Amino acid sequence: MANTLMTLDEFHDGFNKLGKNDLVLDVRRPEEFSEGRIPNAMNIPVDQVAGHAEKLKAYDHVYIHCK
């Protein structure tokens, strides 16, 4: 699995092209997530991601959003 760093502009350009099996994962705290989020993003705080690794493997691409 490759890791690629994207700029915000690159993400905005590709956001509408996300596939049905792509995920935007927001790793901020729930309080931050509730203040504003990317539409359809899933929130799993960074300290809990490892516990969800198997579920995340089901996606073709996972785009991680943090601060």
DRENZA-607092 format. One record per residue (C-alpha): residue number from 1; residue in one letter; x, y, z. Coordinates in pm, whole numbers, m for minus. Last residue first. Layout:
% residues N
{NUM; 'a'; {X; Y; Z}} ...
This chain:
% residues 67
{67; 'k'; {m534; 1935; 1138}} {66; 'c'; {m595; 1575; 1028}} {65; 'h'; {m748; 1417; 720}} {64; 'i'; {m654; 1072; 599}} {63; 'y'; {m754; 957; 252}} {62; 'v'; {m817; 583; 251}} {61; 'h'; {m814; 413; m89}} {60; 'd'; {m955; 78; m201}} {59; 'y'; {m1142; 29; 126}} {58; 'a'; {m1174; m310; 301}} {57; 'k'; {m841; m260; 479}} {56; 'l'; {m1008; 6; 695}} {55; 'k'; {m1222; m252; 876}} {54; 'e'; {m912; m459; 961}} {53; 'a'; {m723; m155; 1087}} {52; 'h'; {m998; m34; 1322}} {51; 'g'; {m811; m89; 1650}} {50; 'a'; {m503; 72; 1497}} {49; 'v'; {m705; 388; 1427}} {48; 'q'; {m798; 450; 1791}} {47; 'd'; {m525; 699; 1893}} {46; 'v'; {m581; 891; 1569}} {45; 'p'; {m948; 952; 1646}} {44; 'i'; {m1181; 766; 1408}} {43; 'n'; {m1420; 996; 1227}} {42; 'm'; {m1561; 885; 892}} {41; 'a'; {m1592; 1149; 621}} {40; 'n'; {m1918; 1172; 425}} {39; 'p'; {m1888; 1550; 380}} {38; 'i'; {m1555; 1688; 510}} {37; 'r'; {m1603; 1802; 865}} {36; 'g'; {m1671; 2096; 1092}} {35; 'e'; {m1713; 2159; 1464}} {34; 's'; {m1828; 1799; 1524}} {33; 'f'; {m1494; 1667; 1396}} {32; 'e'; {m1302; 1890; 1637}} {31; 'e'; {m1501; 1759; 1935}} {30; 'p'; {m1465; 1401; 1808}} {29; 'r'; {m1083; 1433; 1815}} {28; 'r'; {m915; 1444; 1474}} {27; 'v'; {m843; 1135; 1264}} {26; 'd'; {m1082; 1216; 979}} {25; 'l'; {m1086; 926; 735}} {24; 'v'; {m1201; 1002; 382}} {23; 'l'; {m1288; 667; 233}} {22; 'd'; {m1282; 517; m116}} {21; 'n'; {m1500; 219; m208}} {20; 'k'; {m1766; 414; m394}} {19; 'g'; {m1492; 598; m580}} {18; 'l'; {m1375; 951; m512}} {17; 'k'; {m1393; 1169; m824}} {16; 'n'; {m1571; 1460; m656}} {15; 'f'; {m1282; 1492; m411}} {14; 'g'; {m1009; 1486; m678}} {13; 'd'; {m959; 1859; m738}} {12; 'h'; {m1023; 1938; m371}} {11; 'f'; {m759; 1684; m267}} {10; 'e'; {m503; 1829; m506}} {9; 'd'; {m577; 2181; m377}} {8; 'l'; {m536; 2064; m17}} {7; 't'; {m197; 1922; m104}} {6; 'm'; {m156; 1550; m116}} {5; 'l'; {96; 1319; 55}} {4; 't'; {103; 969; m85}} {3; 'n'; {138; 645; 104}} {2; 'a'; {150; 330; m105}} {1; 'm'; {0; 0; 0}} 
